[in-house]
Amino acid sequence: MNLMDNAKYIELVKTALGSTKNRIECIINVAAIELPKDADPLIALIHGDALQLQDAINYAKNDDPVSPSDEAISKLSAALSIKIKQKLERYLADWDDGNTYRYSFDLKATYGTFKNDRGEVEYIDVINRNTSIETIEDAVRSAQEWESQLLERIKIYADQKTSHKRISVKPTYVIRDKKLHKVAAGTLEFSDGSGISTWLNQI
C-alpha cells in the first residue's frame, strides 16, 4: 500500500538533500524516493528532474559512442548536479511559499510516412485541445478514447500515394505556477507521471 503523500515526499526530499555534503549522492537519494500516487505537478518535477543525473551517468558509462573517461564522467556529474540541485531547491522554495503548480493537457496524435528512398520520414501531429482534462489519469484515459476514434491511416495531400500511418496518441502537458509562468512542458510517456521533468520528452 502506497502511504506516501505530497507533504511526506517533500519532507523526505529535504532530509535527503541535507543528508550529506556530496551533492551527487544527495540527488541520487532524492531520485530513489517513491513518487506518491496522484502526485502534484511540483512533486512530479522534483522526482523527474532528480532522475536526470543517474540517467546521464548511465548513458556516459554504457551508451555514449565517445566512451568518455572516468574523469570526464565525474566532471559531467559535478556540473549537472549543480544545475539539478538548483532546480530542486527552487521547487522546494515554491512549495514553502505556497506557489502551487498546475497542469494543462492536450492530446497529440502523430502520423508518419516515408518521404523518399533514403528512409526519411515525414511526421504530422494532430492536436486535440482539451481544457477539461485536469489529471494524469484523465489525460491517459482521454488519449485512449481519442485513439479509438482516429483512423489508422490518413492522406494529408491530394496526390499522396502512401498515406500517413498513425504512430502514437499521447497526452502533452504544460506546468505553470500560480502566476501562470511556464515551468515545464513535455509529452506524457508514463501513466504514473514518472517521466514529467524539464529535460525528458520536452516540447
C-alpha positions as CSV (number, residue, x, y, z in Angstrom):
1,M,0.0,0.0,0.0
2,N,1.3,3.4,-1.0
3,L,1.3,5.6,2.1
4,M,3.3,8.4,0.6
5,D,1.7,11.7,0.1
6,N,2.9,15.1,-1.2
7,A,3.8,16.5,2.2
8,K,5.7,13.4,3.3
9,Y,7.5,13.3,0.0
10,I,8.7,16.9,0.5
11,E,9.9,16.1,4.0
12,L,11.9,13.1,2.7
13,V,13.4,15.3,-0.1
14,K,14.5,17.9,2.3
15,T,16.1,15.2,4.5
16,A,17.9,13.6,1.5
17,L,19.3,17.0,0.3
18,G,20.7,17.7,3.8
19,S,21.9,14.2,4.5
20,T,25.4,14.6,3.0
21,K,27.7,17.3,1.6
22,N,28.1,15.2,-1.5
23,R,25.8,16.9,-4.0
24,I,25.7,13.9,-6.4
25,E,24.8,11.5,-3.6
26,C,22.1,13.8,-2.4
27,I,20.4,14.0,-5.8
28,I,20.6,10.2,-6.3
29,N,19.0,9.8,-2.9
30,V,16.2,12.2,-3.9
31,A,15.6,10.2,-7.1
32,A,15.2,7.0,-5.1
33,I,12.3,8.4,-3.1
34,E,9.0,6.8,-4.0
35,L,6.7,9.1,-6.1
36,P,3.3,9.5,-4.4
37,K,0.2,8.3,-6.1
38,D,-1.6,11.3,-7.7
39,A,1.5,13.5,-7.1
40,D,1.1,17.2,-7.5
41,P,2.9,18.7,-10.6
42,L,5.6,20.2,-8.4
43,I,6.3,16.8,-6.8
44,A,6.4,15.1,-10.2
45,L,9.0,17.7,-11.3
46,I,11.2,17.1,-8.3
47,H,11.2,13.3,-9.0
48,G,11.6,13.7,-12.7
49,D,14.5,16.2,-12.6
50,A,16.3,14.2,-9.9
51,L,16.3,11.2,-12.3
52,Q,18.4,13.2,-14.9
53,L,21.7,12.7,-13.1
54,Q,21.7,8.9,-12.9
55,D,20.4,8.8,-16.5
56,A,23.2,10.9,-17.7
57,I,25.8,8.9,-15.8
58,N,24.4,5.6,-17.1
59,Y,24.4,6.9,-20.7
60,A,28.0,8.2,-20.4
61,K,29.2,4.8,-19.0
62,N,27.3,2.5,-21.2
63,D,26.0,4.1,-24.4
64,D,28.0,7.2,-25.3
65,P,29.8,6.4,-28.5
66,V,32.7,8.8,-27.4
67,S,33.3,6.5,-24.4
68,P,34.3,9.3,-22.0
69,S,36.9,8.7,-19.4
70,D,36.0,8.4,-15.7
71,E,37.4,11.9,-15.1
72,A,35.1,13.3,-17.9
73,I,32.1,11.5,-16.3
74,S,33.0,12.9,-12.9
75,K,33.2,16.4,-14.3
76,L,29.9,15.9,-16.1
77,S,28.2,14.6,-13.0
78,A,29.5,17.5,-10.9
79,A,28.4,20.2,-13.4
80,L,25.0,18.6,-13.9
81,S,24.4,18.0,-10.2
82,I,24.8,21.8,-9.6
83,K,22.0,22.6,-12.1
84,I,19.7,19.9,-10.8
85,K,20.1,20.9,-7.2
86,Q,19.3,24.5,-8.1
87,K,16.0,23.2,-9.7
88,L,15.2,21.1,-6.7
89,E,15.8,24.0,-4.3
90,R,13.6,26.2,-6.4
91,Y,10.7,23.7,-6.3
92,L,11.1,23.4,-2.5
93,A,11.1,27.1,-2.1
94,D,7.9,27.3,-4.2
95,W,6.3,24.6,-2.1
96,D,7.2,26.5,1.1
97,D,5.9,29.8,-0.4
98,G,2.6,28.2,-1.5
99,N,3.4,28.8,-5.2
100,T,1.3,26.0,-6.4
101,Y,1.8,24.3,-9.9
102,R,-1.0,23.3,-12.2
103,Y,-1.2,21.0,-15.2
104,S,-2.9,21.7,-18.6
105,F,-3.1,18.9,-21.1
106,D,-3.6,18.5,-24.8
107,L,-3.8,15.2,-26.9
108,K,-1.4,14.6,-29.7
109,A,-1.7,12.0,-32.5
110,T,1.4,11.5,-34.5
111,Y,1.3,10.1,-38.0
112,G,4.3,9.3,-40.3
113,T,5.2,8.2,-43.8
114,F,8.4,7.7,-45.7
115,K,9.3,10.8,-47.8
116,N,11.9,9.1,-50.1
117,D,14.0,6.1,-50.8
118,R,16.6,7.3,-48.2
119,G,14.4,6.4,-45.3
120,E,13.5,9.9,-44.3
121,V,10.1,10.1,-42.6
122,E,7.6,13.0,-42.6
123,Y,5.8,13.3,-39.3
124,I,2.4,15.0,-38.9
125,D,0.9,15.9,-35.5
126,V,-2.8,16.3,-35.0
127,I,-3.6,18.2,-31.8
128,N,-6.8,17.9,-29.8
129,R,-7.1,20.9,-27.4
130,N,-8.9,19.7,-24.3
131,T,-9.4,22.1,-21.4
132,S,-11.5,19.6,-19.4
133,I,-8.5,17.3,-18.6
134,E,-7.1,18.0,-15.1
135,T,-5.2,14.9,-14.0
136,I,-2.7,12.5,-15.5
137,E,-5.2,9.7,-15.1
138,D,-7.8,11.7,-17.1
139,A,-5.2,12.6,-19.7
140,V,-4.2,8.9,-20.3
141,R,-7.8,7.8,-20.5
142,S,-8.8,10.6,-22.9
143,A,-5.8,9.7,-25.1
144,Q,-7.0,6.1,-25.3
145,E,-10.6,7.2,-26.0
146,W,-9.5,9.6,-28.8
147,E,-7.2,6.9,-30.3
148,S,-10.2,4.6,-30.7
149,Q,-11.9,7.3,-32.8
150,L,-8.9,8.0,-35.1
151,L,-8.1,6.4,-38.4
152,E,-5.1,4.1,-38.6
153,R,-4.0,5.9,-41.8
154,I,-4.8,9.4,-43.2
155,K,-4.0,11.1,-46.5
156,I,-2.7,14.6,-46.0
157,Y,-2.1,15.6,-49.6
158,A,-4.4,15.2,-52.6
159,D,-1.8,13.4,-54.7
160,Q,-0.4,11.3,-51.9
161,K,0.2,7.6,-52.9
162,T,1.1,6.2,-49.5
163,S,-1.0,7.5,-46.6
164,H,0.5,8.6,-43.3
165,K,0.2,5.8,-40.6
166,R,-0.7,6.5,-37.0
167,I,2.3,6.1,-34.8
168,S,1.1,7.1,-31.4
169,V,-1.5,9.0,-29.4
170,K,-0.2,10.7,-26.3
171,P,-1.1,13.5,-23.9
172,T,1.1,16.5,-23.7
173,Y,1.4,18.7,-20.6
174,V,2.3,22.2,-19.6
175,I,3.0,23.0,-16.0
176,R,2.6,26.6,-14.8
177,D,2.9,28.2,-11.4
178,K,0.1,30.2,-9.8
179,K,1.4,33.4,-11.6
180,L,1.0,31.5,-14.9
181,H,4.7,31.3,-15.5
182,K,5.5,28.1,-17.5
183,V,7.8,25.8,-15.6
184,A,7.8,22.7,-17.9
185,A,6.2,21.2,-20.9
186,G,6.5,17.8,-22.4
187,T,5.0,14.6,-23.7
188,L,3.4,12.3,-21.1
189,E,5.2,8.9,-21.6
190,F,4.0,7.1,-18.4
191,S,0.7,6.8,-16.7
192,D,2.1,7.5,-13.2
193,G,3.8,10.8,-14.0
194,S,7.3,9.5,-13.5
195,G,8.5,10.9,-16.8
196,I,7.5,14.5,-16.1
197,S,10.5,16.8,-16.0
198,T,12.3,19.7,-17.5
199,W,14.7,17.5,-19.5
200,L,12.9,14.4,-20.8
201,N,10.4,14.3,-23.7
202,Q,10.2,18.1,-23.9
203,I,8.1,20.0,-26.4
